[in-house]
Amino acid sequence: MIFRLLSTPRRRVAAVLTVTAAVVAFGSWVLWPVYDSSCVVYSGSYIPMNAPKAEVDAAVQRRYDKALADGACGPKRARFHNWTR
């Protein structure tokens, strides 16, 4: 059955490209930097529900930077580092 799927050069190229794309996508997801899961940061101020996403993200980033400077949170790390702890 598998040999029929790879019987023509076009199918082999398509299979190789599909597997390569899957490996690249998974690799980039694994290496994407994420916050430490033990660090929960709130903005510490009232932000309305309809506030622009950029404003909310900026407030959270400021609080994260402050927590990072205070030593309460660790820096961003590659996602797979959290799997090995």
C-alpha positions in Angstrom: 0.0 0.0 0.0 2.8 2.5 0.9 4.6 1.6 -2.3 1.6 2.6 -4.4 1.5 6.0 -2.7 5.1 6.6 -3.6 5.1 5.0 -7.0 5.6 8.1 -9.1 8.3 10.8 -8.7 5.6 13.5 -8.3 4.1 11.6 -5.4 7.5 11.1 -3.8 8.3 14.8 -4.1 4.9 15.7 -2.6 5.5 13.3 0.3 8.9 14.6 1.0 7.7 18.2 0.9 4.8 17.4 3.2 7.0 15.7 5.8 9.6 18.5 5.5 6.8 21.1 6.1 5.5 19.2 9.1 9.0 18.9 10.7 9.7 22.6 10.1 6.4 23.6 11.6 6.8 21.3 14.7 10.4 22.5 15.1 9.5 26.2 15.1 6.7 25.5 17.5 9.1 23.7 19.9 11.7 26.4 19.7 9.2 29.4 20.1 10.1 31.2 23.4 7.4 31.1 26.0 7.0 32.4 29.6 7.7 30.2 32.5 4.5 28.4 33.4 5.0 29.3 37.1 4.9 33.0 36.4 1.5 34.6 36.4 1.4 38.3 35.7 -1.5 40.7 35.9 -1.3 44.3 34.8 -2.2 45.6 38.2 -4.5 48.3 36.8 -8.0 48.5 35.5 -8.2 47.8 31.8 -11.6 47.9 30.1 -12.8 44.8 28.3 -13.0 46.7 25.0 -9.5 48.1 25.3 -7.3 47.6 22.2 -5.2 44.4 22.3 -2.0 46.5 21.9 -2.9 48.4 25.1 -3.5 45.2 27.1 -0.4 43.5 25.8 1.7 46.6 26.6 0.3 46.7 30.2 1.1 43.0 30.7 4.6 43.3 29.2 5.4 46.2 31.6 4.3 44.1 34.6 6.3 41.1 33.3 9.4 43.3 32.9 8.9 44.5 36.5 8.5 40.9 37.8 11.5 39.8 35.8 13.6 42.7 37.3 12.4 41.8 40.8 13.3 38.2 40.3 9.8 36.9 40.6 9.7 35.4 37.1 12.3 33.8 34.9 13.1 34.9 31.3 11.4 33.4 28.3 12.8 30.0 27.3 12.3 27.6 24.4 9.1 25.6 24.8 10.9 22.3 25.1 12.9 23.4 28.1 9.6 23.2 30.1 9.1 19.6 29.1 12.4 18.5 30.6 11.9 20.0 34.1 
